Amino acid sequence: MLYQRSSELFKMASNVIPGGVNSPVRAFKSVGGTPIFAKSAQGAYIYDEDGNRFIDFISSWGPMLLGHAYPPVVEAVINKAKMGTSFGMPTALETAIAEMAVDMVPNIDKIRFVNSGTEACMSAIRLARAYTGKDKIIKFAGCYHGHSDAFLIEAGSGAVTFGSPNSPGVTQGTAQDTLLARYNDIQNVEEIISANPNSIAAIIIEPVAGNMGCIPPAFGFLQKLRQLCDSHGILLVFDEVMTGFRLAEGGAQEVLAIRADLVCFGKVIGGGLPVGAFAGRTEIMDLLAPMGPVYQAGTLSGNPLAMAAGLTMLQSIRGDKELFNRLQHKAALLDKGIGGILNDQGFAHQINRFGSMLSVHFTEDAVTDFESAAKGNNDRFKLFFHGLLNRGIYLPPSAFESWFLNDALSIADINFTLEQVAAVAKTL
């Protein structure tokens, strides 16, 4: 395939946008080469500025559960735009989507809408600190909760007692309130809690991780995490920005039968428009201003276009159990097909899958946390990525990102993808 127009656009963008992109993973730093500039999308396909068509396995990093330009969502946005795009006042639409979300998701009474997953997670942590009266939080290496200062932390020399900033601009003081744990390692969490008695407000986790590839929770891990939180007066915060309304109507809480104290949403809940939300029980949520003292605000929160898209998306998936079965079936076909091809070629690999999320890791060892994910052969993944890209398959441009399937993908698309994987595998 030719990418001349994309290359020209990237050069132009680099003159006026840092790195030429508005979100780092788009820059192809992990895989090399020039990023593809999208022009349009429909269903399971993305079309770039050079006229190339790609089968899309990122679904805009998750939101496009039903495919791109899903007609009911597009129509809802157009109709709402004709009535005004922002008011700075409450609307009945906000209540409608809030009622639907509360009804669909287990264990939440109230929800507040914001503008991004980052904002949702940041606000949930502030609320957890206010509710518990404690300062510290535990997060897990490899889990991404947005670019708020409290989350851009790596393990320091005394990882049990404090972390260190992993981005310039994050202060050491902020980092000291974030404790870093190993995903799927309950003993490590217990050690951190013991070393920080009566000082941890919340444990925040992706119940199914998607930012170190797709990594499901080990059997019993989340249950034990819930028990630890109950025993030590810690709030359990589920970052369901990726998994909310994707794994099931009620997200990971429904599928895994684990109840979090606070839940963060994004992606699917906005139907493709910029939306985030956080939700929880009444006694926690009522601490938010104007009801309580915890301040959180946003000029464009509850934006009518975003609310119209999100409400239509939730209405479209509500009650459709077969939707999630179809998505899981397609992911299983990919899992089995790619695994068989890589086995036939003798490549060490691991394929992780949960619902409509999956990832391919070129490594012999099971991938259960960030450390094991980092052992993958990234050079081989780069060849895998570009080989498929040149054959019309768009994967996440990083070995550390989950694939997200959408319902518009046909079995023919899956079969075509596997044919291209077989061809690429012979060249790795």
C-alpha positions as CSV (number, residue, x, y, z in Angstrom):
1,M,0.0,0.0,0.0
2,L,1.0,3.6,-0.6
3,Y,0.9,6.2,2.2
4,Q,2.2,9.3,0.5
5,R,-0.7,11.6,1.6
6,S,-0.4,10.4,5.2
7,S,3.3,11.1,5.1
8,E,2.8,14.6,3.9
9,L,0.1,15.2,6.5
10,F,2.3,13.9,9.2
11,K,5.1,16.3,8.2
12,M,2.6,19.2,8.2
13,A,1.2,18.2,11.6
14,S,4.6,17.9,13.2
15,N,5.2,21.6,12.5
16,V,2.3,22.7,14.6
17,I,1.4,19.7,16.9
18,P,3.9,18.2,19.3
19,G,5.1,15.0,17.7
20,G,2.5,15.5,15.0
21,V,-0.3,13.8,17.0
22,N,-2.7,14.6,19.8
23,S,-2.2,11.3,21.6
24,P,1.2,9.6,21.7
25,V,0.3,6.0,20.6
26,R,-0.9,7.4,17.2
27,A,2.6,8.4,16.3
28,F,3.7,4.8,15.6
29,K,6.7,5.2,18.0
30,S,6.4,1.6,19.2
31,V,6.3,0.1,15.7
32,G,8.2,2.6,13.6
33,G,7.1,4.2,10.4
34,T,4.6,7.0,9.6
35,P,1.2,7.1,11.2
36,I,-1.9,6.6,9.0
37,F,-4.2,9.6,8.7
38,A,-7.8,8.5,8.7
39,K,-10.3,10.2,6.4
40,S,-13.5,8.3,7.0
41,A,-14.9,5.1,8.4
42,Q,-17.9,2.9,8.0
43,G,-18.9,-0.3,9.8
44,A,-15.8,-2.4,10.3
45,Y,-13.6,-0.4,7.9
46,I,-11.4,2.7,8.1
47,Y,-10.3,4.6,4.9
48,D,-7.2,6.7,5.0
49,E,-6.2,9.9,3.1
50,D,-4.5,7.8,0.4
51,G,-7.7,5.9,-0.3
52,N,-6.6,2.7,1.4
53,R,-9.2,0.5,3.2
54,F,-8.3,-1.2,6.4
55,I,-10.3,-3.8,8.5
56,D,-10.3,-2.0,11.9
57,F,-9.3,-3.9,15.1
58,I,-9.0,-0.9,17.4
59,S,-12.6,0.5,17.1
60,S,-11.3,4.0,18.0
61,W,-9.7,2.3,21.1
62,G,-13.0,0.8,22.1
63,P,-15.9,3.2,21.7
64,M,-17.2,1.8,18.3
65,L,-18.7,-1.3,19.7
66,L,-21.3,-1.4,17.0
67,G,-19.0,-0.2,14.2
68,H,-18.1,3.1,12.7
69,A,-20.8,5.7,11.7
70,Y,-23.5,3.5,13.3
71,P,-26.7,5.1,11.7
72,P,-28.8,5.6,14.9
73,V,-25.9,7.3,16.7
74,V,-25.1,9.5,13.7
75,E,-28.8,10.5,13.3
76,A,-29.1,11.3,17.0
77,V,-26.0,13.6,16.9
78,I,-27.2,15.4,13.8
79,N,-30.7,16.0,15.2
80,K,-29.3,17.2,18.5
81,A,-26.8,19.5,16.8
82,K,-29.6,21.3,15.0
83,M,-31.0,22.3,18.3
84,G,-27.8,23.6,19.8
85,T,-24.4,22.2,20.6
86,S,-23.8,23.4,24.2
87,F,-25.9,25.3,26.7
88,G,-24.0,25.5,30.0
89,M,-27.3,24.5,31.6
90,P,-28.8,21.1,32.6
91,T,-30.8,19.2,30.1
92,A,-33.4,16.4,30.3
93,L,-31.1,14.3,28.2
94,E,-28.5,14.1,31.0
95,T,-31.1,12.6,33.3
96,A,-32.2,10.1,30.7
97,I,-28.7,8.6,30.1
98,A,-27.9,8.7,33.8
99,E,-31.1,6.7,34.6
100,M,-30.3,4.2,31.9
101,A,-26.7,3.7,33.0
102,V,-27.7,3.3,36.7
103,D,-30.2,0.7,35.7
104,M,-27.8,-1.2,33.5
105,V,-24.8,-1.3,35.8
106,P,-24.8,-3.2,39.1
107,N,-24.1,-1.5,42.4
108,I,-24.3,2.1,41.4
109,D,-26.9,4.6,42.5
110,K,-25.7,7.9,41.0
111,I,-23.4,8.9,38.1
112,R,-21.7,12.1,37.1
113,F,-20.7,12.8,33.5
114,V,-17.4,14.4,32.6
115,N,-15.4,14.7,29.3
116,S,-12.9,11.9,29.3
117,G,-11.7,8.7,31.1
118,T,-8.8,10.6,32.5
119,E,-11.1,13.1,34.2
120,A,-13.4,10.3,35.5
121,C,-10.5,8.5,37.2
122,M,-9.0,11.6,38.5
123,S,-12.3,12.7,40.0
124,A,-13.0,9.3,41.5
125,I,-9.7,9.3,43.3
126,R,-10.4,12.7,44.8
127,L,-13.8,11.5,45.9
128,A,-12.4,8.3,47.5
129,R,-9.9,10.4,49.4
130,A,-12.6,12.7,50.7
131,Y,-14.9,9.7,51.7
132,T,-12.1,7.8,53.6
133,G,-10.1,10.7,54.9
134,K,-6.9,9.1,53.7
135,D,-4.4,10.2,51.1
136,K,-2.6,7.3,49.5
137,I,-3.8,5.1,46.6
138,I,-2.6,1.8,45.1
139,K,-2.4,1.4,41.4
140,F,-1.0,-1.4,39.3
141,A,2.0,-1.4,37.0
142,G,0.8,-1.4,33.5
143,C,-2.7,-0.2,34.2
144,Y,-3.4,3.2,32.6
145,H,-5.9,5.5,34.2
146,G,-5.2,8.6,32.2
147,H,-2.5,11.3,32.4
148,S,-3.4,12.8,35.7
149,D,-0.3,13.4,37.9
150,A,-1.3,10.7,40.5
151,F,-1.3,8.0,37.8
152,L,2.0,8.7,36.1
153,I,4.0,6.8,38.6
154,E,6.6,4.0,38.3
155,A,8.2,1.9,41.0
156,G,10.9,3.6,43.0
157,S,13.8,2.1,45.0
158,G,11.4,1.5,47.9
159,A,8.4,0.3,45.9
160,V,6.5,-0.9,48.9
161,T,6.6,2.6,50.5
162,F,6.7,5.1,47.7
163,G,6.9,5.5,43.9
164,S,8.6,7.9,41.6
165,P,7.3,10.1,38.8
166,N,7.7,8.6,35.3
167,S,6.9,11.8,33.5
168,P,8.6,15.2,33.9
169,G,6.2,17.7,35.5
170,V,4.9,15.2,38.1
171,T,6.2,16.1,41.6
172,Q,7.8,13.8,44.0
173,G,5.3,14.9,46.6
174,T,2.5,13.7,44.3
175,A,4.3,10.4,43.6
176,Q,4.6,9.6,47.3
177,D,0.9,9.2,47.6
178,T,0.7,6.6,44.8
179,L,1.8,3.1,45.7
180,L,2.6,0.7,42.8
181,A,1.5,-2.9,42.9
182,R,2.0,-5.9,40.6
183,Y,-1.1,-6.9,38.7
184,N,-2.5,-10.4,39.6
185,D,-0.2,-10.5,42.7
186,I,-2.4,-10.4,45.8
187,Q,0.5,-11.0,48.1
188,N,2.2,-7.9,46.8
189,V,-0.9,-5.8,47.6
190,E,-1.1,-7.2,51.1
191,E,2.6,-6.2,51.7
192,I,1.9,-2.7,50.5
193,I,-1.2,-2.3,52.7
194,S,0.8,-3.7,55.7
195,A,3.6,-1.2,55.1
196,N,1.1,1.7,54.9
197,P,-1.4,1.1,57.7
198,N,-4.6,3.2,57.8
199,S,-3.4,5.5,55.1
200,I,-4.8,4.0,51.8
201,A,-7.9,5.6,50.5
202,A,-8.4,3.5,47.3
203,I,-7.2,0.8,45.1
204,I,-7.8,1.6,41.5
205,I,-7.6,-1.2,38.9
206,E,-8.6,-2.1,35.3
207,P,-10.6,-5.3,36.1
208,V,-9.5,-6.6,32.7
209,A,-6.3,-4.7,31.8
210,G,-6.0,-3.3,28.3
211,N,-2.9,-1.1,28.4
212,M,-0.3,-3.8,28.6
213,G,-2.1,-5.9,26.1
214,C,-5.3,-7.6,27.2
215,I,-4.6,-9.2,30.6
216,P,-7.5,-10.9,32.4
217,P,-7.5,-11.1,36.2
218,A,-6.2,-14.3,37.6
219,F,-8.8,-16.6,39.2
220,G,-9.7,-15.2,42.7
221,F,-7.5,-12.1,42.4
222,L,-10.3,-9.5,42.3
223,Q,-12.3,-11.4,44.9
224,K,-9.4,-11.2,47.3
225,L,-8.8,-7.6,46.4
226,R,-12.4,-6.9,47.4
227,Q,-11.9,-8.7,50.7
228,L,-8.8,-6.7,51.4
229,C,-10.6,-3.4,50.8
230,D,-13.4,-4.4,53.1
231,S,-11.0,-5.4,55.8
232,H,-9.0,-2.2,55.7
233,G,-11.6,0.5,55.0
234,I,-10.3,1.0,51.4
235,L,-12.5,1.9,48.5
236,L,-12.2,-0.4,45.4
237,V,-12.3,1.7,42.2
238,F,-12.8,-0.1,38.9
239,D,-11.5,1.7,35.9
240,E,-14.1,0.5,33.3
241,V,-13.2,3.1,30.7
242,M,-12.5,0.2,28.4
243,T,-14.6,-2.6,29.8
244,G,-17.8,-0.7,30.7
245,F,-20.7,-1.7,28.4
246,R,-18.2,-3.6,26.2
247,L,-17.9,-6.9,28.1
248,A,-21.6,-6.9,29.0
249,E,-24.4,-4.4,29.7
250,G,-23.1,-4.1,33.2
251,G,-19.4,-4.3,32.3
252,A,-16.8,-6.2,34.2
253,Q,-18.8,-5.9,37.5
254,E,-21.5,-8.0,35.8
255,V,-19.2,-10.5,34.1
256,L,-16.9,-11.1,37.0
257,A,-19.5,-10.7,39.8
258,I,-17.3,-8.3,41.7
259,R,-18.8,-5.1,43.2
260,A,-16.6,-2.0,43.2
261,D,-17.3,1.1,45.3
262,L,-16.6,3.5,42.5
263,V,-16.7,2.8,38.7
264,C,-15.2,4.9,36.0
265,F,-16.5,4.9,32.4
266,G,-15.6,6.3,29.0
267,K,-15.5,5.1,25.4
268,V,-18.7,3.1,24.8
269,I,-20.7,5.3,27.1
270,G,-20.1,8.2,24.7
271,G,-20.9,6.4,21.5
272,G,-17.7,7.7,19.9
273,L,-17.9,11.3,21.3
274,P,-15.7,12.6,24.2
275,V,-17.5,11.4,27.3
276,G,-16.3,10.0,30.7
277,A,-18.3,9.3,33.8
278,F,-17.8,8.0,37.4
279,A,-20.5,6.4,39.5
280,G,-21.0,4.8,42.9
281,R,-23.3,4.5,45.9
282,T,-25.4,7.4,47.1
283,E,-23.4,8.0,50.3
284,I,-20.2,8.4,48.3
285,M,-21.5,10.3,45.3
286,D,-23.4,12.8,47.5
287,L,-20.1,14.2,48.7
288,L,-19.7,15.9,45.3
289,A,-20.5,19.6,44.9
290,P,-23.1,21.1,45.0
291,M,-24.5,18.5,47.4
292,G,-21.2,18.1,49.3
293,P,-17.7,19.6,49.7
294,V,-15.8,17.7,47.0
295,Y,-15.4,20.1,44.0
296,Q,-15.7,18.9,40.5
297,A,-17.0,20.8,37.5
298,G,-16.8,21.1,33.7
299,T,-18.2,23.5,31.2
300,L,-18.9,20.9,28.6
301,S,-19.8,18.0,31.0
302,G,-23.1,16.5,29.9
303,N,-22.6,18.1,26.4
304,P,-25.9,17.5,24.5
305,L,-24.2,16.0,21.4
306,A,-22.2,13.5,23.6
307,M,-25.2,12.7,25.7
308,A,-27.3,12.0,22.5
309,A,-24.6,9.7,21.1
310,G,-24.2,7.9,24.4
311,L,-27.9,7.4,25.1
312,T,-28.5,6.0,21.7
313,M,-25.6,3.7,22.1
314,L,-26.8,2.4,25.4
315,Q,-30.3,2.0,24.0
316,S,-28.9,0.0,21.1
317,I,-27.1,-2.5,23.3
318,R,-29.5,-2.8,26.2
319,G,-31.2,-6.2,26.3
320,D,-29.1,-7.5,23.3
321,K,-27.4,-10.5,24.9
322,E,-26.6,-11.9,21.5
323,L,-24.4,-8.8,20.8
324,F,-21.9,-9.8,23.4
325,N,-22.1,-13.5,22.3
326,R,-21.3,-12.5,18.7
327,L,-18.4,-10.4,19.7
328,Q,-17.0,-13.1,21.9
329,H,-17.4,-15.7,19.1
330,K,-15.5,-13.5,16.7
331,A,-12.7,-12.9,19.2
332,A,-12.5,-16.7,19.8
333,L,-12.2,-17.3,16.0
334,L,-9.3,-14.9,15.8
335,D,-7.7,-16.4,18.9
336,K,-7.9,-20.0,17.6
337,G,-6.9,-19.0,14.0
338,I,-3.9,-16.8,14.8
339,G,-2.7,-19.3,17.5
340,G,-2.8,-22.1,15.0
341,I,-0.9,-20.2,12.4
342,L,1.8,-19.1,14.7
343,N,2.1,-22.6,16.1
344,D,2.5,-24.0,12.6
345,Q,5.3,-21.5,12.0
346,G,7.0,-22.3,15.3
347,F,6.7,-18.9,16.8
348,A,6.6,-18.6,20.6
349,H,3.5,-16.6,21.4
350,Q,0.7,-16.0,23.9
351,I,-2.8,-14.8,23.0
352,N,-4.8,-13.2,25.8
353,R,-8.5,-12.8,25.3
354,F,-11.5,-11.7,27.4
355,G,-14.8,-10.9,25.7
356,S,-14.1,-8.8,22.7
357,M,-10.6,-7.8,23.8
358,L,-7.5,-9.7,22.9
359,S,-3.8,-9.3,22.3
360,V,-0.9,-11.2,20.7
361,H,2.4,-11.4,22.6
362,F,5.5,-13.0,21.0
363,T,6.9,-14.7,24.1
364,E,7.1,-18.2,25.6
365,D,5.9,-17.2,29.1
366,A,2.3,-16.5,30.2
367,V,1.5,-12.8,30.1
368,T,-0.1,-12.0,33.5
369,D,1.3,-8.5,34.4
370,F,3.4,-5.7,33.0
371,E,6.7,-7.4,33.7
372,S,5.8,-10.5,31.7
373,A,4.2,-8.4,28.9
374,A,7.5,-6.5,28.6
375,K,9.4,-9.7,27.8
376,G,7.7,-10.0,24.4
377,N,9.7,-9.8,21.2
378,N,8.7,-6.3,20.1
379,D,10.8,-6.5,17.0
380,R,8.7,-9.4,15.8
381,F,5.6,-7.6,16.7
382,K,6.7,-4.6,14.6
383,L,7.1,-6.9,11.6
384,F,3.7,-8.5,12.4
385,F,2.0,-5.1,12.6
386,H,3.5,-3.6,9.4
387,G,3.0,-6.8,7.5
388,L,-0.7,-6.8,8.3
389,L,-1.0,-3.0,7.8
390,N,0.3,-3.4,4.2
391,R,-2.4,-6.1,3.7
392,G,-5.3,-3.9,4.9
393,I,-5.5,-4.9,8.5
394,Y,-5.2,-2.1,11.1
395,L,-4.0,-3.4,14.6
396,P,-3.1,-1.3,17.6
397,P,0.3,0.2,16.8
398,S,1.8,-1.1,20.0
399,A,2.4,-4.6,21.5
400,F,1.1,-3.1,24.8
401,E,-2.4,-2.3,23.6
402,S,-5.5,-4.5,23.5
403,W,-7.4,-5.1,20.2
404,F,-11.1,-4.1,20.4
405,L,-13.5,-5.9,18.1
406,N,-16.8,-4.3,16.9
407,D,-20.0,-6.0,15.9
408,A,-19.8,-4.8,12.3
409,L,-16.9,-7.2,11.7
410,S,-18.1,-10.0,9.5
411,I,-17.0,-13.6,9.5
412,A,-15.7,-12.9,6.1
413,D,-13.6,-10.1,7.6
414,I,-12.2,-12.5,10.2
415,N,-11.4,-15.1,7.6
416,F,-9.7,-12.6,5.4
417,T,-7.7,-11.4,8.4
418,L,-6.5,-14.9,9.2
419,E,-5.5,-15.4,5.5
420,Q,-3.3,-12.3,5.8
421,V,-1.9,-13.4,9.2
422,A,-0.9,-16.7,7.5
423,A,0.9,-14.9,4.7
424,V,2.7,-12.5,7.1
425,A,3.7,-15.3,9.5
426,K,5.8,-16.8,6.7
427,T,7.9,-13.6,6.5
428,L,8.5,-13.0,10.2
